[in-house]
Amino acid sequence: MKDELDDISVCPMTERDLEQVLAIENDAFPLPWTRNHFLDELKSPHSFPLVALGQDVVVLGYVCSMHLLDEGHILDVAVRKDFCGRRVGRLLVETALRMCREKGADFVSLEVRPSNVAAISLYLRLGFAEVGRRKGYYENGEDALLMEYLFNNNEEGGDAV
Ligand SMILES: CC(C)(COP(=O)(O)OP(=O)(O)OC[C@H]1O[C@@H](n2cnc3c(N)ncnc32)[C@H](O)[C@@H]1OP(=O)(O)O)[C@@H](O)C(=O)NCCC(=O)NCCS
């Protein structure tokens, strides 16, 4: 049986994707990143923003991650609302984990709102664990859960998930 994900490719984000990325971002978050945020990610030598592309180069979702020394960090991930629940988020985060590992990360961290059940479920499903809490991290005073994915010694990235 043909898998729906077969028609989806994960590629480096480019400036051409930004209009669609911003539409998803604005729909997904109360305090969305601006175009300049994404432009900074495209320029940074430590960052590797990715998009999931469907047919006709439609952007279905994206993930912005960075790598520095032994740590990877996932900064932003979102999927187009009408494509949520079809494993696009999982594909994006799995790819980001694999790339962090290839670049030399021993672990990958991220922050998430405790109220974000979908995102927390996704991260737990992929093997992240809650390791702490940042008090009043978000603009509305909400704490952030700090989650980490720890690669095991012989994991090359990709066996992770
Ligand atoms: C979080 C988000 C990226 C998930 O993307 P998605 O493509 O819908 O997720 P997937 O279909 O890949 O789901 C993978 C796993 O996540 C969990 N999950 C996803 N959506 C869920 C939901 N609404 N409720 C509970 N669990 C959910 C499930 O464990 C699922 O695994 P399963 O399909 O085997 O049950 C998406 O909901 C989104 O864009 N949310 C808005 C932006 C956001 O909150 N980003 C995270 C900021 S930290």
The ligand as a MOL file (V3000), in Angstrom:
LIG
                    3D

  0  0  0     0  0            999 V3000
M  V30 BEGIN CTAB
M  V30 COUNTS 48 50 0 0 0
M  V30 BEGIN ATOM
M  V30 1 C 2.6470 19.6920 17.1630 0
M  V30 2 C 2.4860 19.4690 15.6560 0
M  V30 3 C 3.7510 19.9640 14.9430 0
M  V30 4 C 2.3080 17.9580 15.3950 0
M  V30 5 O 2.3390 17.7450 13.9900 0
M  V30 6 P 1.4420 16.6040 13.2940 0
M  V30 7 O 1.9050 16.4560 11.9070 0
M  V30 8 O 0.0040 16.9010 13.5020 0
M  V30 9 O 1.8260 15.3260 14.1790 0
M  V30 10 P 1.9420 13.8340 13.6580 0
M  V30 11 O 0.7600 13.5060 12.8060 0
M  V30 12 O 3.2820 13.6250 13.0780 0
M  V30 13 O 1.8070 13.0170 15.0290 0
M  V30 14 C 2.9020 12.3210 15.6040 0
M  V30 15 C 2.5350 11.9750 17.0370 0
M  V30 16 O 2.2460 13.1630 17.7690 0
M  V30 17 C 1.1560 12.9450 18.6830 0
M  V30 18 N 0.0590 13.8600 18.3220 0
M  V30 19 C -0.0360 14.6240 17.2100 0
M  V30 20 N -1.1660 15.3810 17.2710 0
M  V30 21 C -1.7650 15.0730 18.4310 0
M  V30 22 C -2.9430 15.5280 19.0760 0
M  V30 23 N -3.7350 16.4810 18.5090 0
M  V30 24 N -3.2700 15.0090 20.2890 0
M  V30 25 C -2.4770 14.0900 20.8800 0
M  V30 26 N -1.3360 13.6030 20.3080 0
M  V30 27 C -0.9930 14.0960 19.1110 0
M  V30 28 C 0.7840 11.5140 18.5540 0
M  V30 29 O 1.5320 10.7960 19.5220 0
M  V30 30 C 1.2700 11.1520 17.1630 0
M  V30 31 O 1.6310 9.8050 17.0600 0
M  V30 32 P 0.5810 8.7220 16.5040 0
M  V30 33 O 0.0810 9.2680 15.1930 0
M  V30 34 O 1.4040 7.5130 16.3330 0
M  V30 35 O -0.4760 8.6420 17.5420 0
M  V30 36 C 1.2170 20.2050 15.1130 0
M  V30 37 O 0.1280 19.8450 15.9250 0
M  V30 38 C 1.3460 21.7140 15.0770 0
M  V30 39 O 1.7940 22.2880 14.0900 0
M  V30 40 N 0.9230 22.3990 16.1590 0
M  V30 41 C 0.9750 23.8680 16.2020 0
M  V30 42 C 2.3900 24.3700 16.3590 0
M  V30 43 C 3.0500 23.8390 17.6280 0
M  V30 44 O 2.4300 23.7630 18.6740 0
M  V30 45 N 4.3450 23.4850 17.5110 0
M  V30 46 C 5.1280 22.9510 18.6090 0
M  V30 47 C 5.7310 24.0410 19.4180 0
M  V30 48 S 6.7320 23.3940 20.7560 0
M  V30 END ATOM
M  V30 BEGIN BOND
M  V30 1 1 1 2
M  V30 2 1 2 3
M  V30 3 1 2 4
M  V30 4 1 2 36
M  V30 5 1 4 5
M  V30 6 1 5 6
M  V30 7 2 6 7
M  V30 8 1 6 8
M  V30 9 1 6 9
M  V30 10 1 9 10
M  V30 11 2 10 11
M  V30 12 1 10 12
M  V30 13 1 10 13
M  V30 14 1 13 14
M  V30 15 1 14 15
M  V30 16 1 15 16
M  V30 17 1 15 30
M  V30 18 1 16 17
M  V30 19 1 17 18
M  V30 20 1 17 28
M  V30 21 1 18 19
M  V30 22 1 18 27
M  V30 23 2 19 20
M  V30 24 1 20 21
M  V30 25 1 21 22
M  V30 26 2 21 27
M  V30 27 1 22 23
M  V30 28 2 22 24
M  V30 29 1 24 25
M  V30 30 2 25 26
M  V30 31 1 26 27
M  V30 32 1 28 29
M  V30 33 1 28 30
M  V30 34 1 30 31
M  V30 35 1 31 32
M  V30 36 2 32 33
M  V30 37 1 32 34
M  V30 38 1 32 35
M  V30 39 1 36 37
M  V30 40 1 36 38
M  V30 41 2 38 39
M  V30 42 1 38 40
M  V30 43 1 40 41
M  V30 44 1 41 42
M  V30 45 1 42 43
M  V30 46 2 43 44
M  V30 47 1 43 45
M  V30 48 1 45 46
M  V30 49 1 46 47
M  V30 50 1 47 48
M  V30 END BOND
M  V30 END CTAB
M  END
